[in-house]
Amino acid sequence: MSTEKVDTKMHWHILGAGSIGLLWAAKLSLVGYRVTLILRNQDKLEQLLREPTIRRGGEHFPVNAELPGSASIISNLLITTKAYDVESAFESVKIRFSPNTKVLLLHNGLGPQQRLLELHPELELWAGSTTDGAYRMSDFHVVQAGEGEIWIGSLSCSQQDSLYQYLKCLPALHHQPLIIPRLWQKLAINCAINPLTAIYNCKNGEVLSNSECFRQMRLVCEEVEQVAMAQKIPLFETPLINKVIEVATVTATNYSSMQQDVVHQRQTEIEFINGFLCEQARQQGIATPANDAMLDQIRQVSLISDQ
Ligand SMILES: NC(=O)c1ccc[n+]([C@@H]2O[C@H](COP(=O)([O-])OP(=O)(O)OC[C@H]3O[C@@H](n4cnc5c(N)ncnc54)[C@H](OP(=O)(O)O)[C@@H]3O)[C@@H](O)[C@H]2O)c1
């Protein structure tokens, strides 16, 4: 663990007590910060208050918990919901912000970051990307499947590093002043791997061995590169397809979150991954038939599972 001194009076609220939210509750508690989970409803709150601890693997961490409508001021807010819940979760607590509140968004995909920045230019808004892997054993019990890295950067002003100063005591956390290109890099890889693993119902590595699947992946990559280039977003030093092959190889035995969401008939984050890409392309007048096809097919699968 880092030997950085932490301000033990610092209080973090976490909105989105799922896998990543619980993982961060443990990380922040371990370095000495006070943590309060903001839970969706009274049932969840009562459940946690019966034994106010969360578990990460075999370790227990005491936490506070409250509802979004609680009266206390929020100074530091970490939002770890799925991309499709970010804006409504944010709305449910924004009345509790002070002029100095800092908000860190940590979710896959793009869209909510830009919309919240547009709607709240006065807010100190940060975004992050993580390669941590985690899943929940039960409601307040998380298992860390893989220790990854975290990059955070300010959306409001790229020179600012105040939040990073508070968080740099966390292991494997990096300051990324240009956070948008970093989020695009993850988006680019997700556009190519996630929908295909869901459509072909396979592990990450298997998308490389199926020739039709690989052909589609190559087309998706070419379109993503075109859209990123039109927006002057640098992706990787090598062609995107090479990076995607590298990631699919390293994570060959993993199932992507989208594959899992489709199998378990949960809402996917497709609208914030290929959906975001297609919308950006439309605004630039760029055709993206391969990404449109990914979007349509995942929407279809989701519709079937809703019936
Ligand atoms: N898990 C991973 O390994 C991993 C790795 C890298 C990135 N990510 C990304 O991180 C984000 C979070 O993923 P996750 O796996 O942690 O998801 P998750 O386990 O589904 O957790 C999301 C949590 O947010 C809660 N929530 C949603 N709306 C809320 C609201 N309005 N008020 C209070 N709570 C609310 C959900 O509550 P309910 O359960 O009541 O719906 C759920 O507990 C996603 O974008 C994901 O793609 C995940």
The ligand as a Tripos MOL2 file, in Angstrom:
@<TRIPOS>MOLECULE
LIG
   48    52     1     0     0
SMALL
NO_CHARGES

@<TRIPOS>ATOM
      1 N1        -17.5300   -5.2540  -12.7840 N.am      1 LIG1
      2 C1        -16.3860   -5.0890  -13.4260 C.2       1 LIG1
      3 O1        -15.4850   -5.9430  -13.3840 O.2       1 LIG1
      4 C2        -16.1270   -3.8270  -14.2330 C.ar      1 LIG1
      5 C3        -14.8300   -3.6000  -14.7270 C.ar      1 LIG1
      6 C4        -14.5690   -2.4190  -15.4200 C.ar      1 LIG1
      7 C5        -15.6010   -1.5170  -15.6510 C.ar      1 LIG1
      8 N2        -16.8550   -1.7920  -15.1760 N.ar      1 LIG1
      9 C6        -17.8890   -0.7850  -15.4470 C.3       1 LIG1
     10 O2        -18.2180   -0.1500  -14.2100 O.3       1 LIG1
     11 C7        -19.6180    0.2280  -14.1990 C.3       1 LIG1
     12 C8        -20.2900   -0.4390  -12.9940 C.3       1 LIG1
     13 O3        -20.2450   -1.8410  -13.2190 O.3       1 LIG1
     14 P1        -20.6140   -2.9000  -12.0940 P.3       1 LIG1
     15 O4        -20.1850   -4.2180  -12.6030 O.co2     1 LIG1
     16 O5        -20.1570   -2.4400  -10.7760 O.co2     1 LIG1
     17 O6        -22.2220   -2.8200  -12.1710 O.3       1 LIG1
     18 P2        -23.2790   -3.3640  -11.1170 P.3       1 LIG1
     19 O7        -22.6610   -4.4550  -10.3080 O.co2     1 LIG1
     20 O8        -24.5460   -3.6090  -11.8600 O.co2     1 LIG1
     21 O9        -23.4680   -2.1220  -10.1280 O.3       1 LIG1
     22 C9        -24.2000   -0.9840  -10.4300 C.3       1 LIG1
     23 C10       -24.9280   -0.5980   -9.1480 C.3       1 LIG1
     24 O10       -25.5450    0.6730   -9.3240 O.3       1 LIG1
     25 C11       -26.7610    0.6490   -8.5970 C.3       1 LIG1
     26 N3        -27.6270    1.7450   -9.0420 N.ar      1 LIG1
     27 C12       -28.0920    2.0010  -10.2780 C.ar      1 LIG1
     28 N4        -28.8610    3.1200  -10.2780 N.ar      1 LIG1
     29 C13       -28.8680    3.5740   -8.9980 C.ar      1 LIG1
     30 C14       -29.4860    4.6710   -8.3470 C.ar      1 LIG1
     31 N5        -30.2620    5.5480   -9.0430 N.pl3     1 LIG1
     32 N6        -29.2980    4.8380   -7.0190 N.ar      1 LIG1
     33 C15       -28.5280    3.9620   -6.3200 C.ar      1 LIG1
     34 N7        -27.9080    2.8940   -6.8760 N.ar      1 LIG1
     35 C16       -28.0760    2.7070   -8.2020 C.ar      1 LIG1
     36 C17       -27.3140   -0.7160   -8.9180 C.3       1 LIG1
     37 O11       -28.3220   -1.0350   -8.0090 O.3       1 LIG1
     38 P3        -29.3180   -2.2640   -8.2890 P.3       1 LIG1
     39 O12       -28.4890   -3.4910   -8.0650 O.co2     1 LIG1
     40 O13       -30.3950   -2.0320   -7.2810 O.co2     1 LIG1
     41 O14       -29.7630   -2.1020   -9.7180 O.co2     1 LIG1
     42 C18       -26.0570   -1.5700   -8.7730 C.3       1 LIG1
     43 O15       -25.8740   -1.9450   -7.4180 O.3       1 LIG1
     44 C19       -20.1730   -0.2460  -15.5490 C.3       1 LIG1
     45 O16       -20.1290    0.7930  -16.4870 O.3       1 LIG1
     46 C20       -19.2020   -1.3540  -15.9670 C.3       1 LIG1
     47 O17       -19.1680   -1.5710  -17.3630 O.3       1 LIG1
     48 C21       -17.1470   -2.9050  -14.4790 C.ar      1 LIG1
@<TRIPOS>BOND
     1     1     2 1
     2     2     3 2
     3     2     4 1
     4     4     5 ar
     5     4    48 ar
     6     5     6 ar
     7     6     7 ar
     8     7     8 ar
     9     8     9 1
    10     8    48 ar
    11     9    10 1
    12     9    46 1
    13    10    11 1
    14    11    12 1
    15    11    44 1
    16    12    13 1
    17    13    14 1
    18    14    15 2
    19    14    16 1
    20    14    17 1
    21    17    18 1
    22    18    19 2
    23    18    20 1
    24    18    21 1
    25    21    22 1
    26    22    23 1
    27    23    24 1
    28    23    42 1
    29    24    25 1
    30    25    26 1
    31    25    36 1
    32    26    27 ar
    33    26    35 ar
    34    27    28 ar
    35    28    29 ar
    36    29    30 ar
    37    29    35 ar
    38    30    31 1
    39    30    32 ar
    40    32    33 ar
    41    33    34 ar
    42    34    35 ar
    43    36    37 1
    44    36    42 1
    45    37    38 1
    46    38    39 2
    47    38    40 1
    48    38    41 1
    49    42    43 1
    50    44    45 1
    51    44    46 1
    52    46    47 1
@<TRIPOS>SUBSTRUCTURE
     1 LIG1         1 GROUP 0 **** ****
